[in-house]
Amino acid sequence: MFEDKKENKLIEGEDYYLSPEGYRVFTEKYHLKRGHCCRSGCRHCPYGFDKKTGAIKK
């Protein structure tokens, strides 16, 4: 009756790491897996988003 759903659990060291302050910092691999830019100015953004200009560099 119930479908088996693959859980989308985050994997430390692959999808994110913890900063010295204790924050989760998402990796480039995680961002690519997610498939789009969130326009938050992420440290490892593979889409080239520039938070100062609000534009994605190509």
DRENVEX-67925 format. One record per residue: residue number from 1; residue in one letter; x, y, z of N, C-alpha, C in turn. Coordinates in Angstrom, 1 decimal, m for minus. Each point is the difference from the previous one (the first is absolute). Layout:
<tido->NUM&paza->A&n_east->X&n_north->Y&n_up->Z&ca_east->X&ca_north->Y&ca_up->Z&c_east->X&c_north->Y&c_up->Z>
...
This chain:
<tido->1&paza->M&n_east->0.8&n_north->m1.2&n_up->0.0&ca_east->m0.8&ca_north->1.2&ca_up->0.0&c_east->0.9&c_north->1.3&c_up->0.0>
<tido->2&paza->F&n_east->0.9&n_north->0.0&n_up->0.9&ca_east->0.9&ca_north->1.2&ca_up->0.1&c_east->1.2&c_north->m0.1&c_up->m1.0>
<tido->3&paza->E&n_east->0.3&n_north->1.1&n_up->m0.6&ca_east->1.1&ca_north->0.0&ca_up->m0.9&c_east->1.3&c_north->0.3&c_up->0.8>
<tido->4&paza->D&n_east->1.1&n_north->m0.7&n_up->m0.4&ca_east->1.2&ca_north->0.3&ca_up->0.7&c_east->0.6&c_north->1.3&c_up->m0.6>
<tido->5&paza->K&n_east->0.1&n_north->1.0&n_up->0.9&ca_east->0.6&ca_north->1.2&ca_up->m0.5&c_east->1.4&c_north->0.1&c_up->0.5>
<tido->6&paza->K&n_east->0.9&n_north->0.4&n_up->m0.9&ca_east->1.4&ca_north->0.2&ca_up->0.3&c_east->0.1&c_north->1.3&c_up->0.9>
<tido->7&paza->E&n_east->0.6&n_north->m0.2&n_up->1.1&ca_east->0.2&ca_north->1.2&ca_up->0.9&c_east->1.1&c_north->0.8&c_up->m0.5>
<tido->8&paza->N&n_east->m0.2&n_north->1.3&n_up->0.1&ca_east->1.0&ca_north->1.0&ca_up->m0.5&c_east->0.8&c_north->0.5&c_up->1.2>
<tido->9&paza->K&n_east->0.7&n_north->m0.9&n_up->0.6&ca_east->0.8&ca_north->0.4&ca_up->1.2&c_east->1.3&c_north->0.7&c_up->m0.4>
<tido->10&paza->L&n_east->0.4&n_north->1.0&n_up->0.7&ca_east->1.2&ca_north->0.7&ca_up->m0.2&c_east->1.2&c_north->m0.8&c_up->0.5>
<tido->11&paza->I&n_east->1.1&n_north->m0.1&n_up->m0.7&ca_east->1.1&ca_north->m0.7&ca_up->0.4&c_east->1.1&c_north->0.9&c_up->0.4>
<tido->12&paza->E&n_east->0.4&n_north->0.0&n_up->1.2&ca_east->1.1&ca_north->0.9&ca_up->0.5&c_east->1.3&c_north->m0.3&c_up->m0.8>
<tido->13&paza->G&n_east->0.7&n_north->1.0&n_up->m0.5&ca_east->1.2&ca_north->m0.2&ca_up->m0.7&c_east->m0.2&c_north->m0.1&c_up->m1.5>
<tido->14&paza->E&n_east->m1.2&n_north->m0.4&n_up->m0.4&ca_east->m0.3&ca_north->m0.1&ca_up->m1.4&c_east->m1.0&c_north->1.2&c_up->m0.4>
<tido->15&paza->D&n_east->m1.1&n_north->0.1&n_up->0.7&ca_east->m0.9&ca_north->1.1&ca_up->m0.3&c_east->0.2&c_north->1.3&c_up->0.8>
<tido->16&paza->Y&n_east->0.7&n_north->m0.2&n_up->1.1&ca_east->0.2&ca_north->1.2&ca_up->0.9&c_east->1.2&c_north->m0.3&c_up->0.9>
<tido->17&paza->Y&n_east->0.5&n_north->1.1&n_up->0.6&ca_east->1.0&ca_north->m0.2&ca_up->1.1&c_east->m0.4&c_north->1.1&c_up->1.0>
<tido->18&paza->L&n_east->0.5&n_north->m0.2&n_up->1.2&ca_east->m0.3&ca_north->1.0&ca_up->1.1&c_east->1.2&c_north->1.0&c_up->0.1>
<tido->19&paza->S&n_east->m0.4&n_north->1.3&n_up->0.0&ca_east->0.9&ca_north->1.1&ca_up->0.1&c_east->0.5&c_north->0.0&c_up->1.5>
<tido->20&paza->P&n_east->1.1&n_north->0.7&n_up->0.2&ca_east->0.5&ca_north->0.1&ca_up->1.4&c_east->m1.0&c_north->0.6&c_up->0.9>
<tido->21&paza->E&n_east->m0.9&n_north->0.8&n_up->m0.5&ca_east->m1.1&ca_north->0.6&ca_up->0.8&c_east->m1.2&c_north->m0.9&c_up->0.2>
<tido->22&paza->G&n_east->0.0&n_north->m1.2&n_up->m0.7&ca_east->m1.0&ca_north->m1.0&ca_up->0.2&c_east->m1.1&c_north->0.1&c_up->m1.0>
<tido->23&paza->Y&n_east->0.1&n_north->0.8&n_up->m1.1&ca_east->m1.0&ca_north->0.1&ca_up->m1.0&c_east->0.3&c_north->m1.1&c_up->m1.1>
<tido->24&paza->R&n_east->m1.1&n_north->m0.5&n_up->m0.6&ca_east->0.1&ca_north->m0.9&ca_up->m1.1&c_east->0.3&c_north->0.8&c_up->m1.3>
<tido->25&paza->V&n_east->1.1&n_north->m0.4&n_up->m0.7&ca_east->0.4&ca_north->0.7&ca_up->m1.2&c_east->m0.2&c_north->m1.1&c_up->m1.1>
<tido->26&paza->F&n_east->m0.9&n_north->0.3&n_up->m0.9&ca_east->m0.3&ca_north->m0.9&ca_up->m1.1&c_east->1.1&c_north->0.0&c_up->m1.1>
<tido->27&paza->T&n_east->0.3&n_north->m1.2&n_up->m0.5&ca_east->1.1&ca_north->m0.2&ca_up->m0.9&c_east->m0.5&c_north->0.3&c_up->m1.5>
<tido->28&paza->E&n_east->0.9&n_north->0.2&n_up->m0.9&ca_east->m0.4&ca_north->0.1&ca_up->m1.4&c_east->m0.8&c_north->m1.2&c_up->m0.5>
<tido->29&paza->K&n_east->0.5&n_north->m1.2&n_up->0.5&ca_east->m0.7&ca_north->m1.2&ca_up->m0.4&c_east->m1.5&c_north->0.0&c_up->0.4>
<tido->30&paza->Y&n_east->m0.3&n_north->0.5&n_up->1.2&ca_east->m1.4&ca_north->0.1&ca_up->0.5&c_east->m0.8&c_north->0.9&c_up->m0.9>
<tido->31&paza->H&n_east->0.6&n_north->1.2&n_up->m0.3&ca_east->m0.7&ca_north->1.0&ca_up->m0.8&c_east->m0.3&c_north->m0.6&c_up->m1.4>
<tido->32&paza->L&n_east->0.9&n_north->m0.7&n_up->m0.6&ca_east->m0.2&ca_north->m0.6&ca_up->m1.3&c_east->m1.1&c_north->m1.1&c_up->0.1>
<tido->33&paza->K&n_east->0.0&n_north->m0.7&n_up->1.1&ca_east->m1.0&ca_north->m1.1&ca_up->0.2&c_east->m1.4&c_north->0.7&c_up->0.1>
<tido->34&paza->R&n_east->m0.1&n_north->1.1&n_up->0.7&ca_east->m1.2&ca_north->0.7&ca_up->0.2&c_east->m0.6&c_north->0.5&c_up->m1.3>
<tido->35&paza->G&n_east->0.9&n_north->0.5&n_up->m0.9&ca_east->m0.3&ca_north->0.3&ca_up->m1.4&c_east->m0.4&c_north->1.4&c_up->m0.3>
<tido->36&paza->H&n_east->0.1&n_north->1.0&n_up->0.9&ca_east->m0.3&ca_north->1.4&ca_up->m0.3&c_east->0.7&c_north->0.9&c_up->1.1>
<tido->37&paza->C&n_east->0.1&n_north->1.2&n_up->m0.4&ca_east->0.6&ca_north->1.0&ca_up->0.9&c_east->m1.0&c_north->0.6&c_up->0.9>
<tido->38&paza->C&n_east->0.3&n_north->0.1&n_up->1.2&ca_east->m1.0&ca_north->0.6&ca_up->1.0&c_east->0.2&c_north->1.5&c_up->0.2>
<tido->39&paza->R&n_east->1.1&n_north->0.6&n_up->m0.7&ca_east->0.3&ca_north->1.4&ca_up->0.1&c_east->0.2&c_north->0.5&c_up->1.4>
<tido->40&paza->S&n_east->0.6&n_north->m0.8&n_up->0.8&ca_east->0.3&ca_north->0.4&ca_up->1.4&c_east->1.5&c_north->0.4&c_up->0.1>
<tido->41&paza->G&n_east->0.8&n_north->m0.1&n_up->m1.0&ca_east->1.4&ca_north->0.3&ca_up->0.1&c_east->0.8&c_north->m1.1&c_up->0.7>
<tido->42&paza->C&n_east->m0.3&n_north->m1.2&n_up->m0.2&ca_east->0.6&ca_north->m1.1&ca_up->0.6&c_east->1.5&c_north->m0.1&c_up->m0.3>
<tido->43&paza->R&n_east->0.8&n_north->m0.4&n_up->1.0&ca_east->1.5&ca_north->0.0&ca_up->m0.1&c_east->0.5&c_north->m0.9&c_up->m1.2>
<tido->44&paza->H&n_east->m0.7&n_north->m1.1&n_up->m0.3&ca_east->0.4&ca_north->m0.9&ca_up->m1.0&c_east->m1.0&c_north->m0.1&c_up->m1.2>
<tido->45&paza->C&n_east->m0.6&n_north->1.1&n_up->m0.3&ca_east->m1.0&ca_north->0.1&ca_up->m1.1&c_east->0.7&c_north->m0.4&c_up->m1.4>
<tido->46&paza->P&n_east->m0.5&n_north->m1.0&n_up->m0.6&ca_east->0.6&ca_north->m0.4&ca_up->m1.3&c_east->m0.7&c_north->0.8&c_up->m1.2>
<tido->47&paza->Y&n_east->m1.0&n_north->0.8&n_up->0.3&ca_east->m0.7&ca_north->0.7&ca_up->m1.0&c_east->0.5&c_north->1.4&c_up->m0.3>
<tido->48&paza->G&n_east->0.9&n_north->0.4&n_up->0.8&ca_east->0.7&ca_north->1.3&ca_up->m0.2&c_east->m0.9&c_north->1.2&c_up->0.5>
<tido->49&paza->F&n_east->m0.8&n_north->m0.2&n_up->1.0&ca_east->m0.8&ca_north->1.1&ca_up->0.5&c_east->0.8&c_north->1.0&c_up->0.7>
<tido->50&paza->D&n_east->m0.1&n_north->1.3&n_up->m0.3&ca_east->0.7&ca_north->1.1&ca_up->0.7&c_east->m1.0&c_north->0.8&c_up->0.9>
<tido->51&paza->K&n_east->0.1&n_north->m0.2&n_up->1.2&ca_east->m0.9&ca_north->0.6&ca_up->1.0&c_east->0.0&c_north->1.6&c_up->m0.1>
<tido->52&paza->K&n_east->1.1&n_north->0.5&n_up->m0.3&ca_east->0.1&ca_north->1.5&ca_up->m0.1&c_east->m0.8&c_north->0.6&c_up->m1.2>
<tido->53&paza->T&n_east->0.1&n_north->m0.7&n_up->m1.1&ca_east->m0.8&ca_north->0.5&ca_up->m1.2&c_east->m1.3&c_north->m0.7&c_up->m0.2>
<tido->54&paza->G&n_east->m0.2&n_north->m1.1&n_up->0.7&ca_east->m1.3&ca_north->m0.7&ca_up->m0.2&c_east->m0.1&c_north->m0.8&c_up->m1.3>
<tido->55&paza->A&n_east->1.1&n_north->m0.2&n_up->m0.7&ca_east->0.0&ca_north->m0.6&ca_up->m1.3&c_east->0.8&c_north->m1.3&c_up->0.1>
<tido->56&paza->I&n_east->m0.4&n_north->m0.9&n_up->m1.0&ca_east->0.8&ca_north->m1.3&ca_up->m0.1&c_east->1.0&c_north->0.2&c_up->m1.2>
<tido->57&paza->K&n_east->1.2&n_north->m0.2&n_up->0.3&ca_east->1.1&ca_north->0.1&ca_up->m1.0&c_east->0.0&c_north->m1.2&c_up->m0.9>
<tido->58&paza->K&n_east->0.1&n_north->0.2&n_up->m1.2&ca_east->0.0&ca_north->m1.2&ca_up->m0.9&c_east->1.4&c_north->m0.4&c_up->m0.4>
